[in-house]
């Protein structure tokens, strides 16, 4: 027979072991049975797993070799869609996450606000950010101009920006009067947390009402002119028309010390202090008040001074009224004036004007009232780094009849005292001119020095 021209098969079938005693050969174990099916499935699963690993390896290699420019553009676009102009800095790619080092950012449409991020990890869901963890966040606000655009920014971008889970540590926020000027106030080493706006128990917002973006900077170090004066929670909320800050609480609307800033139509601010023990205020502001049991409350309203240029807010003088109530305090006085300085509450009112360089506050129309004693005058507050010097010149007049009656009651009691008071009240006329010079430092209010003087202009009634 001539040899066949057909090629040999690549694999010849295995004849298998011969059957014993010349019988039919045995089938290999599992051939054609369930065991053979399971084996084929395992082989296919292993091949599929190897294929997936190969594809992932190829994707990672492509990202490492080709991805950084595209990833950078994608990160910048995602940030911009949330109202943030971002320079990502150095980018490290990993499976399911992107890490940034030395990033810089600002908010679109908000002048005077910029910041840096030392490190940030962006967890991904597909190609979209799912969560951000940032450390070493440093934010700078330069001038009041920096606050003007925040309400509009929050209205346009706040909801989408807040929807992305964010955790931070090592947050620092610094404020300076203008770009290049020394830092005035800083909140350092806090952790920023987003939260629902509104005091506990407050009514829910009406349907369609503008959303409030809110949060709290937990346990921030408060530095004034570089000096640490307190460590406290600082809450914030941004609405369509106003920005609220709250010191000493987790809710800006319920904190004891609150500030509300309204950039438009004309920039203004309202600062209020709820009735609070002076010891708590001193701890919050870093002021030595000793073991005082006084309770203080007050308000300060600020607006652009008349004739100030609105286009240069950071250099414009400000003005507005001050009202302060101190319960548990009366002016130092001899006991002969007890009948005039009755009660335990002193009130102070004044018109304040803050200079363009924010170093001096001129106080005009000062009114101090304690019982029946009312003094008026002027004063100044001069900033000296983290401290301030306070001075006031006050004057007033007391009817001689009231002064003599108070003195009589201080030395005589009962019916005799009442009789003496009525007698001197009927026989004395004229007034006593009273003057008082007050000198104090903001860091040691309890050590204030009051220098009184009086000129008698009394005469007998004939």
ROPALO-520068 format. One record per residue (C-alpha): x, y, z; residue in three letters. Coordinates in steps of 0.05 Angstrom, whole numbers, padded with zeros to 5 digits, always signed. Layout:
// residues N
XYZala/...
//
This chain:
// residues 462
+00000+00000+00000unk/+00025+00067-00017unk/+00037+00114+00041unk/-00020+00162+00054unk/-00009+00236+00039unk/-00055+00259+00095unk/-00019+00292+00153unk/-00016+00261+00221unk/-00062+00292+00273unk/-00028+00339+00322unk/-00050+00296+00380unk/-00061+00222+00378unk/-00113+00194+00424unk/-00087+00156+00483unk/-00108+00083+00477unk/-00112+00079+00551unk/-00092+00020+00594unk/-00105-00049+00567unk/-00160-00088+00598unk/-00137-00144+00642unk/-00137-00214+00613unk/-00144-00185+00542unk/-00212-00155+00555unk/-00236-00086+00531unk/-00195-00026+00555unk/-00220+00012+00616unk/-00249+00082+00605unk/-00208+00137+00639unk/-00239+00159+00705unk/-00293+00210+00695unk/-00292+00206+00620unk/-00359+00228+00594unk/-00385+00234+00666unk/-00398+00290+00718unk/-00325+00293+00739unk/-00303+00310+00669unk/-00355+00367+00666unk/-00329+00397+00731unk/-00258+00395+00707unk/-00276+00432+00643unk/-00312+00486+00685unk/-00251+00495+00730unk/-00206+00503+00669unk/-00253+00554+00638unk/-00258+00594+00704unk/-00182+00596+00710unk/-00175+00619+00638unk/-00228+00673+00650unk/-00193+00697+00714unk/-00127+00701+00678unk/-00161+00741+00623unk/-00191+00790+00674unk/-00123+00799+00708unk/-00091+00811+00640unk/-00143+00863+00622unk/-00135+00899+00689unk/-00060+00897+00683unk/-00065+00926+00613unk/-00113+00980+00638unk/-00067+00999+00696unk/-00008+01000+00649unk/-00047+01045+00601unk/-00066+01092+00657unk/+00005+01095+00682unk/+00034+01106+00613unk/-00021+01146+00579unk/-00070+01167+00633unk/-00042+01225+00675unk/-00058+01281+00625unk/-00128+01253+00613unk/-00139+01240+00687unk/-00116+01311+00704unk/-00165+01340+00654unk/-00220+01297+00682unk/-00206+01318+00754unk/-00205+01391+00735unk/-00271+01384+00697unk/-00305+01347+00755unk/-00282+01401+00804unk/-00305+01457+00758unk/-00374+01425+00752unk/-00379+01434+00827unk/-00357+01507+00826unk/-00284+01496+00843unk/-00224+01519+00801unk/-00173+01465+00817unk/-00099+01456+00801unk/-00090+01383+00823unk/-00015+01387+00834unk/+00020+01319+00833unk/-00025+01260+00816unk/-00015+01188+00840unk/-00059+01135+00807unk/-00083+01072+00841unk/-00138+01020+00834unk/-00204+01055+00850unk/-00171+01119+00876unk/-00132+01180+00856unk/-00085+01216+00904unk/-00067+01290+00898unk/-00008+01325+00930unk/+00002+01400+00933unk/-00065+01419+00901unk/-00089+01492+00896unk/-00160+01516+00889unk/-00208+01575+00889unk/-00284+01582+00883unk/-00313+01605+00817unk/-00339+01676+00822unk/-00313+01687+00893unk/-00258+01740+00896unk/-00205+01739+00950unk/-00214+01666+00969unk/-00160+01615+00953unk/-00131+01553+00984unk/-00083+01494+00982unk/-00090+01420+00999unk/-00029+01382+01022unk/-00058+01313+01009unk/-00124+01287+00982unk/-00150+01218+00965unk/-00208+01214+00915unk/-00244+01148+00915unk/-00275+01131+00848unk/-00338+01097+00826unk/-00322+01083+00753unk/-00293+01150+00731unk/-00335+01192+00778unk/-00312+01215+00847unk/-00349+01178+00903unk/-00314+01205+00965unk/-00257+01254+00982unk/-00212+01253+01043unk/-00167+01315+01049unk/-00113+01332+01099unk/-00075+01398+01108unk/-00128+01444+01078unk/-00107+01518+01082unk/-00158+01571+01062unk/-00143+01645+01056unk/-00195+01701+01057unk/-00170+01769+01036unk/-00216+01827+01053unk/-00292+01831+01059unk/-00293+01822+00983unk/-00280+01748+00995unk/-00349+01740+01026unk/-00389+01776+00973unk/-00393+01719+00924unk/-00405+01662+00973unk/-00482+01665+00975unk/-00487+01665+00899unk/-00436+01609+00895unk/-00474+01567+00947unk/-00539+01578+00909unk/-00509+01555+00844unk/-00460+01501+00865unk/-00472+01485+00938unk/-00521+01427+00930unk/-00477+01388+00882unk/-00413+01403+00920unk/-00445+01381+00986unk/-00472+01317+00955unk/-00400+01290+00949unk/-00379+01260+01017unk/-00319+01298+01044unk/-00277+01287+01106unk/-00221+01335+01125unk/-00167+01342+01178unk/-00117+01396+01192unk/-00161+01452+01166unk/-00137+01524+01172unk/-00177+01586+01152unk/-00142+01653+01155unk/-00171+01723+01146unk/-00132+01786+01129unk/-00158+01856+01116unk/-00130+01857+01046unk/-00084+01817+01001unk/-00013+01822+01027unk/-00034+01850+01096unk/-00017+01813+01161unk/-00066+01759+01182unk/-00118+01783+01232unk/-00158+01721+01250unk/-00145+01647+01238unk/-00181+01582+01254unk/-00130+01526+01255unk/-00125+01451+01264unk/-00199+01438+01259unk/-00239+01383+01224unk/-00292+01407+01177unk/-00359+01371+01180unk/-00420+01384+01137unk/-00486+01383+01174unk/-00559+01402+01167unk/-00572+01477+01176unk/-00619+01505+01228unk/-00623+01501+01303unk/-00651+01438+01335unk/-00726+01440+01335unk/-00729+01493+01281unk/-00784+01489+01229unk/-00768+01453+01165unk/-00755+01498+01105unk/-00814+01511+01060unk/-00817+01473+00994unk/-00777+01510+00942unk/-00741+01553+00994unk/-00666+01564+00981unk/-00624+01509+01012unk/-00576+01528+01068unk/-00506+01499+01062unk/-00480+01488+01133unk/-00424+01456+01172unk/-00380+01462+01233unk/-00305+01467+01243unk/-00294+01422+01303unk/-00248+01444+01359unk/-00211+01497+01319unk/-00155+01537+01350unk/-00175+01611+01347unk/-00116+01657+01335unk/-00121+01733+01337unk/-00061+01768+01307unk/-00022+01704+01313unk/-00038+01692+01387unk/-00082+01633+01406unk/-00140+01657+01448unk/-00188+01598+01448unk/-00205+01529+01422unk/-00277+01520+01403unk/-00328+01496+01352unk/-00342+01546+01296unk/-00407+01533+01258unk/-00426+01565+01191unk/-00484+01568+01144unk/-00490+01600+01075unk/-00558+01621+01050unk/-00582+01659+00988unk/-00573+01727+01022unk/-00529+01718+01084unk/-00471+01681+01114unk/-00477+01662+01188unk/-00420+01643+01235unk/-00429+01616+01305unk/-00373+01611+01357unk/-00380+01562+01414unk/-00433+01515+01384unk/-00447+01466+01329unk/-00503+01507+01299unk/-00491+01577+01272unk/-00562+01600+01292unk/-00558+01573+01363unk/-00486+01589+01383unk/-00476+01641+01439unk/-00434+01687+01395unk/-00462+01697+01326unk/-00445+01738+01265unk/-00489+01747+01204unk/-00459+01779+01141unk/-00503+01806+01086unk/-00461+01825+01025unk/-00518+01854+00984unk/-00548+01903+00965unk/-00501+01942+01011unk/-00452+01902+01054unk/-00471+01897+01127unk/-00459+01853+01187unk/-00495+01839+01252unk/-00458+01809+01312unk/-00498+01786+01372unk/-00481+01755+01439unk/-00537+01718+01474unk/-00540+01726+01550unk/-00478+01687+01570unk/-00436+01683+01634unk/-00376+01729+01628unk/-00331+01671+01647unk/-00354+01632+01585unk/-00344+01694+01540unk/-00275+01704+01570unk/-00257+01631+01556unk/-00282+01638+01484unk/-00244+01703+01471unk/-00183+01688+01513unk/-00198+01746+01562unk/-00180+01742+01636unk/-00244+01755+01675unk/-00226+01719+01739unk/-00284+01686+01777unk/-00335+01736+01754unk/-00409+01718+01759unk/-00432+01772+01711unk/-00477+01756+01652unk/-00467+01796+01588unk/-00506+01804+01523unk/-00503+01853+01466unk/-00506+01870+01393unk/-00461+01905+01342unk/-00486+01926+01273unk/-00437+01947+01220unk/-00447+01979+01151unk/-00406+02020+01103unk/-00390+02088+01131unk/-00424+02145+01097unk/-00386+02164+01034unk/-00344+02100+01033unk/-00327+02068+00967unk/-00365+02004+00959unk/-00318+01978+00906unk/-00261+01975+00957unk/-00294+01941+01017unk/-00230+01917+01048unk/-00205+01989+01054unk/-00271+02023+01071unk/-00287+02050+01140unk/-00346+02017+01175unk/-00396+02044+01225unk/-00456+02022+01266unk/-00488+02021+01335unk/-00465+01980+01395unk/-00510+01958+01453unk/-00484+01920+01513unk/-00518+01897+01577unk/-00480+01872+01638unk/-00521+01839+01693unk/-00487+01834+01760unk/-00445+01896+01753unk/-00451+01969+01773unk/-00399+02024+01769unk/-00352+02029+01829unk/-00381+02082+01877unk/-00384+02103+01950unk/-00442+02077+01991unk/-00473+02147+01991unk/-00492+02134+01919unk/-00528+02068+01932unk/-00595+02103+01926unk/-00577+02124+01855unk/-00540+02063+01830unk/-00596+02015+01849unk/-00603+01947+01816unk/-00547+01904+01788unk/-00550+01920+01714unk/-00508+01968+01672unk/-00522+01984+01600unk/-00475+02015+01549unk/-00495+02044+01481unk/-00450+02078+01430unk/-00440+02092+01356unk/-00377+02058+01331unk/-00334+02077+01271unk/-00280+02028+01250unk/-00221+02059+01212unk/-00202+02036+01142unk/-00140+02001+01169unk/-00182+01965+01222unk/-00135+01989+01277unk/-00179+02040+01312unk/-00252+02043+01334unk/-00279+02112+01351unk/-00338+02111+01399unk/-00386+02169+01395unk/-00452+02182+01431unk/-00432+02136+01488unk/-00487+02127+01540unk/-00475+02089+01605unk/-00535+02077+01651unk/-00535+02045+01719unk/-00598+02056+01761unk/-00613+02131+01762unk/-00541+02150+01741unk/-00533+02166+01668unk/-00467+02186+01637unk/-00450+02205+01565unk/-00386+02217+01527unk/-00337+02190+01476unk/-00285+02135+01473unk/-00234+02097+01431unk/-00211+02025+01422unk/-00141+02020+01395unk/-00119+01952+01369unk/-00050+01931+01393unk/-00034+01864+01361unk/-00077+01811+01396unk/-00098+01861+01450unk/-00133+01928+01451unk/-00132+01990+01494unk/-00199+02019+01513unk/-00210+02090+01537unk/-00273+02130+01552unk/-00288+02200+01579unk/-00357+02204+01610unk/-00395+02259+01644unk/-00464+02272+01672unk/-00502+02309+01725unk/-00540+02287+01787unk/-00592+02331+01821unk/-00567+02352+01889unk/-00633+02333+01920unk/-00625+02261+01896unk/-00552+02257+01916unk/-00566+02284+01986unk/-00626+02238+01994unk/-00584+02178+01974unk/-00530+02198+02023unk/-00581+02206+02079unk/-00611+02138+02067unk/-00541+02106+02068unk/-00529+02131+02139unk/-00599+02131+02169unk/-00649+02075+02167unk/-00724+02067+02174unk/-00770+02126+02184unk/-00712+02172+02205unk/-00677+02160+02139unk/-00740+02173+02099unk/-00753+02237+02138unk/-00681+02261+02126unk/-00686+02244+02052unk/-00750+02284+02044unk/-00721+02342+02083unk/-00657+02349+02042unk/-00695+02338+01978unk/-00739+02398+01993unk/-00683+02444+02016unk/-00628+02430+01964unk/-00627+02454+01891unk/-00575+02451+01835unk/-00534+02393+01807unk/-00470+02356+01818unk/-00427+02350+01754unk/-00397+02280+01751unk/-00339+02259+01707unk/-00307+02191+01699unk/-00247+02168+01660unk/-00245+02094+01642unk/-00181+02059+01621unk/-00178+01984+01607unk/-00147+01930+01564unk/-00188+01879+01527unk/-00147+01822+01556unk/-00160+01845+01628unk/-00228+01877+01631unk/-00237+01863+01705unk/-00175+01906+01719unk/-00206+01968+01687unk/-00189+02033+01722unk/-00245+02083+01734unk/-00224+02153+01755unk/-00284+02194+01779unk/-00289+02267+01796unk/-00346+02314+01816unk/-00361+02388+01818unk/-00415+02410+01868unk/-00464+02462+01845unk/-00514+02455+01900unk/-00551+02510+01936unk/-00605+02517+01989unk/-00676+02530+01968unk/-00701+02594+02001unk/
//
